[in-house]
Amino acid sequence: MNQYNVAIIGGGPGGYVAAIRSAQLSLKTVVIEEVKLGGTCLNIGCIPTKTLVKNAEILYELKHASGRGIKVGKPEIDMPEMMAMKNKVVAQLTGGIQFLLNRNGVTVVKGKAAVVSEHMLAVNGEEITFDNLIIATGSSNFIPPVPGLEEGGILTSTELLDIDHVPERLAIIGGGVIGCEFASIFNELGSKVTIIEMMPNIVPAMDADISAALRTSMTAKGIDVKAGYKVTEVRNSGNGYEVAAQGNTEDTIHADKVLVSVGRKSNLDGVDALGLELERNYIKVNERMETSIKNIYAAGDVTGKIQLAHVASAQGVAAAENIAGGNSAMSYEVIPNCIFTLPEIGSAGMTELKAKETYGEIIVGKFPFSACGKALASGAPEGFVKVIADKRTNKLVGCHIIGQTAAELISEASVVMQSGGKITDIADTIHAHPTISEAVCEAALAALDKPVHTVKL
């Protein structure tokens, strides 16, 4: 029997980061991972999709290279080679995690963990005892109860990431983050893509201006966006699939492949014996990541908070530090959210609607990339930066960006918001020229009614 100060179930972004922090705090730590270190994000999520997004970006640049005086022939798509490159990146990163765990003295056990009691779990027929447990079992794809989706051949993101060819027609059920990212990827690869989203807008959690801009951009690129449509049935026609959807009208989308991307569900198998208090079928935790049982903590998607890798890692760190006697508390007010569509999106803080509900009077500034010298020179004039502040105090409460390097730019606003800063902190900071980041400063100036490179509205 092996005894540990901390046992962690799940080696994803929440679990392996919690393990490293626990070891740094001199806690004897073990991680149990059933499949591969890195979890969904590294193996079948964030990282593999980003390698494919980069391929899509290259194809987009080649397609428009002639406008910059560069003549290139028609690119050839080699999907097996693309997938091999993706797998190489994943393998390098999973190996890196194993190296870090080893160097920090963390024991890694491969197998499926089953919790026996509040201080014991079983793996591969052996018992592991622990003082504290962190559950970081993550989430898995949710398949809605739509007739036909239970049939073989329907894809989730997991299967689509291993496809060996480019489907001529791809129907995507769900216009959230994952669905829109895959739409951008396969549109550039040459698929005829249709997005079917039940809500009135795609990426509905985003600021309304961002959602509208993404839809306009996707439509211009040839993606058919059917927002406000509910899928009622999926039929195998023998020559692909027929996706029946009901919106303002009844429609049937013909596709060679169908991707289901409507959300995720918590992975509770193996920990249900604890009888933990649940909330919407996720493990209920407080700001210290404590569950309803004193020595049991949870981190990541299984908590049902914000299902992002960087949130999972922060939760894992908080759990580890609290186990070690610290006083770490999670706050979800300023969480950067990035969507790697073409163009990409970066968002943090409140939407304009939420800010109005919270503060009443607000100020909003927008700056288009079409007026940004570096963006224009780079051939990326699409999109804008939008900042939102409390009118009474000038406190920055939201920032939303769509355009080139939006996922990188959002960090500037995130730092200001996390420190309780004001929109003037950005406006008064000299930004290097020519850079894309100037657009953030220009948006802040516009909110303060002091625009330089745009006119007053």
N, C-alpha and C positions, 0 to 999 in steps of 0.2 A: 504494500500500500504506500502510495506517495502522498506526502503532505505538503501543501503550499499555502502561502499567505494569500495569494490571489490566483484564482482559476478563471480563465476567460474562454467562453464558448464563442467561436467565430474569429477568423483571422482577416476580416475585412478592414476598412479604414477606421472603424470604431475599435475593433478588437486588437489589431496589431499595434496601433498607436497607444492604446491603454496599456498594453503589455510593456512597451518600451518605457513609458513613463513610470509604471509600477516598479520596474527593475531599477530605474534611475533613483527611485526613492527607497532602495534597499529592501524591496519586498520580493520574496521568492515567488516566481510567477510561472504559470504554465498556460499555453494557448492550445486549444483543441480546434482543429479545422478539418471539416469533413471532405472538402474538395481541394481548393487551392488557396494559398495565401493571397491576399489582395481583395478577396471577395468579389462581389458583383462589379464594383467600379473598375477594378483593374483588369479583370478577366473577361467580362461580358458587358461592360458598360462604358464608363467615361473614357478610359484610355483607348480601347480598340476603336470606338466610334471616332475619336479625335484623329487617329491615323487615317481613317477613311475620309474624314472632313478635309484633311490636308490634301488628299488626292483630289477631292472635289474642287478645292481652291486652285490647285495647279491646272486642272482641266478648264476652269473658268478663266484663268489668266491666259491660257493658250488660245482659248476661243476668241478672246478680245485682244490678242497680241498684235494683230494686223493694224489696229487703230493706233498703235504706238510705233509703227514702222518696222515691226518684226514679223517676218513671214515664216509660218510653220505649217507643216502638213497636218492632215487629220490624225489625231492621236488614236492609238490602238489600246483597248482595255484588255488587260490580262488579269482577270479576277483571281485565279489561283495564286499568282505572284503577289497581288495586293494583299491577299489573306495571309500569305507566308510572311510578308513584311510586318503585318499587324501582329502576328503570332510571335515574331522575333522581338518586337518591342515589349509585348506582354511578358515574355519569358525573361527578358533582361530585368524588368521591374520586379517580378515576383522573386527572382534570384536575389535582388537587392534587399527585399524585405527579409528574406531568410537570413542573409548576411547580417543585417542590423539586429535581428532577434538573437542570433548566435552571439554577436559581439556584446550584447547587453546581458547575456546570461539567461535568456528566456528559454524555457523548455517548450518545444513544439511537438505536439502529438497529433498524428493524422488519424482521423476516425470520427464517427458520429457519437456525440456525447448525449447521455441520458441522465438527467438529474435524478438521483435516488432520494436525497433528503436535502435539508438546508445546509449541510456541510459535506455532502458526498455526491460524486457523479461517477458514472461507469463509462469507460471507453474501451472498445476492443476486448471486452471481457475482464478488464482490470478496473480496480477502484482507485479513484483519486479523491483525497479529502482536502478541504480548503477552509480557510477562515472567512474569506470573502469571495463572492462570485460576481463576475460581470457578464451579463448576457448581451452578446453582440451578434445575434444570429441573422440579422438583416431582413430582407424581404425578397419576394419572388413575383414574377409576372402574374397579374390578375386577369383571368379570362371571364368576361361577363356572360351571363346566361342567355346568349343569343343563339337561336337555332342555327346549326351548321358549324359553329365555331369549335364544337367538340370533334369535328371530323379531322382526319389526318391531313397533313399538308398545310394547315394554317400555321403561320409563323409568328413567333414572338421575336423580340430583339435578339435573343440568344441564338436562334436558328438563322436569322438574317445576317448575323455577323460571321457566319460560316458558309454563306451561299457561294456556289462556284460559278455563277453566271449572272449577267445583268438581265432581270426580267423585262420583257417588252412593256408590260403594263403592271404597275404596282399600286394596289389600293391599301391605304393606311387608315385603320380605324382608330381614331384618337388624334386630335391636333394639339396635344400638349408638347412638352419639351422633347421627349424622345421621338415622337411621331414627326415633328417638324424637322428635327435634325436628320432623320433618315430620309425625309422628303427632299431636303437640300442635297444630300449625298447622291441619292439615286437619280434625281433629276439631272445632275451634272454627268452622271455615268451614262445617261441616255434613256432611262425608263420614262414612260408616260405615267406620271404620279398623280393620284387623286387622294386628297385628305378628306375624311369624313369625320366631322367634329359635332358632338351633340350640343355644345354650348354655342351662343351666338358669335363668339369670337375664338380664334385659335389662340394658343397660349393664354387662356383666360385669366390666369393669376397675375399676368403682367399689367403694367399701366396701359390704359386704353389706347394712348397714342402709339405705343410700341406695338401692340397687337395689330392695330390698323395698318401701321407701316410695314410690318412683316407680311401681312396678307397681300398688300398691294405689290410688294416686291416679289413674292412667290408667284402671284398671278402673272406678273410681267415676265417671269422666267418660264412660264408654261405649266406651272403646277395648278391643277384644278382644286380649288378649295371650296368644299361644301360645308360651311358652318351653319349650325342650326338644324342639322340632319341627324336623325337617330337610325342606326342600323337595326333592321328588323329581322333579317335573315341572310345567311350566306349559303349559296348553293354551288355544288361542284357540277359544272356544266359538261364535264368530259373534255372540254377544251379550255380549261381554266376555271374561273369562279365568277359567279354573279352575286354582287353585293346589293341587296335591296335596302334602300334608305328612304326614310320619310321625313320631309321637311315642309317647306312651302308647297312642294309638289312631291309626288312619288317618283323615285329615280332608281335606276339599276346601273351599277358600275361594273363593267366587265374588266377582269384582271387575270393575269397569269399567276400572280402571287398576292397573298393577303397578309398584311402585318397587323397584329392586334397590339395596341399600345394605349391602354386606357387607365393605367395605374398599377399599383403594386399592393401586395398583401403581406402581412407580417409572418415570419417563420417562427412558429411557436412549438413545433414538434421537438420533443426531447426536454422541454422545460415546463410542460403543462402540469407535471406532478407537483410542482411547487404551489399551485393554486394562487398565483399572483393576481392582484387586482388589475383588471384590464379596462381600457378606455377605447371604444370603437375597435375592439379586437386587437389593440396594441397594448404593450406593457405600460402601465401608468407609472410615471416617474415625477419626482419633484425637481426643483432647479439644481439640486445636488446629485441628480441621477440616481437617487435612492428609490427603490420599489416599496411595495407594501410590507416587505420582509426586511428586517434591519440590516442584515449582512449581504443582501442581494441588490446588485446595481444593474442597470441596463444602459446601453448606448447604441446609437445608430438608428437605422430604419425601423427596427423592432419597437422603438418607443413612439413611433407615429408623429414625431414632431415635424421637422423639415428634412425631407429625405435627400440630403446632399452629402457627399463624401466628407467635405470639410466640416460640416456640422457634426457628423459622426465622430470624426477625429477629436474635435473640441469636447464633445461629450465624454469620449473615452478618457481624455486627459483629466477632465473634471472628476470623473468617477475614481480614477487612480489616486488623485491628490486627496480626495476626501477619505478614501480608505486609509491613506497614510496619515490621517489626522489633520488634513488641511481644511480650508473653508472656501472651496471653489463653487461658484454658482453660474449656471448657464443663463445667458440672456439672448433672446432671439430677435431683438429690435433691429439690429444692423447685420443682416446676413446677405453677403453678395450672392447673387444668383446669375449664372451665365448660361446662355443658350448658344450652341455652336452651329447656328444656321448660317446661310449666306444671304445677307450680311449677319454677323453675330450680334448677340445682345448681352448687355451687362446691366444689372439692376440691383439696387440696394435701398433699403428704407421704404417709406410709404409711397403708394401710388398717389396721384393727384386727388382722386376721389376720397381715399382714406385720410389724406392730410386735411382736406376740407372738413370732413366729419370730425376730426380730432381737434383742429386748431381754429376752425371758422375761417378767418382771413389768412390767406397765404399769398406768397409771391412765386411766380413761375418764370423761369427763363429758358429759352430754347436757342440753340445755335446749330445751323445746318452744316454738314461736312462739305457741302458744295461751296461754302464760303471759307473753307479752311485750306490754306495754301498747300500744306503737306498732303492732305487727303486728295486734293485735286491733282497734284503732281503725281501721286501714286495711282491715279486712275480709280479712286474709290470715293466719289462724291456722294454716294448714297447714304442717307441716314442723318441722325442728329443727336445732340446731347440735350437732355432736359433736366433741369434742377428745380427743386421745390423747397421753399423755406417758410417758416412761421413768420408772418408779416410783422408781428409785434416785437419779436426778439432777433429776427434774421437767422435763427437756428436752422441749419440745414437738416431737412427731415427726409429727403428722397432724391435719388438720382437715377435716371433711366437713359440708357444709351443704345442706339442701334447703328451699326456701322463698323468700319474697319477697326480691329483691335479693341472692340467694346469691352471684352472680357478682361483685358488688361487695364483699361482706363478706369473701370469702376472702383478699383482699389483706392484711388486718390480720394474719391468721395466717401468711401467706406471708412477710411482713417479719420476723416474730418467728423463724420457722424458719430463714430465710436467714441471720440474724445469730447463729444458735446459741442463741436465747433460750429461756427457760423458760415454763412455763404460768403461773407466778407473775407474769411480766411483763405478762400480760394481766389476770390477776385483780387485781393491785395498781394497775392503771391506771383512773382514774375515767372512766367512759364517760358521755356526755351522755344526759340523759333528757328526753323519751321518744324513743328511737331504736331502730331494728331492731338496730343494732350492740351494744346492751346484751346481746343474747342470747349473743354470743360471750363476753363477760365472765362471764355467768351460767353458761355451760357450763364455763368454767375453774374457777369457784368450786365447781361440783358435783364436778369431778374431784378437787379438793383436799379434798373432804368438808366444804365450808363453804357449802352452798347458801343463798341468801337467799330467792328467789322460787319455789323448789320445795322439797319435803321430802326429807330424807335417805332413801335406799333401803336 
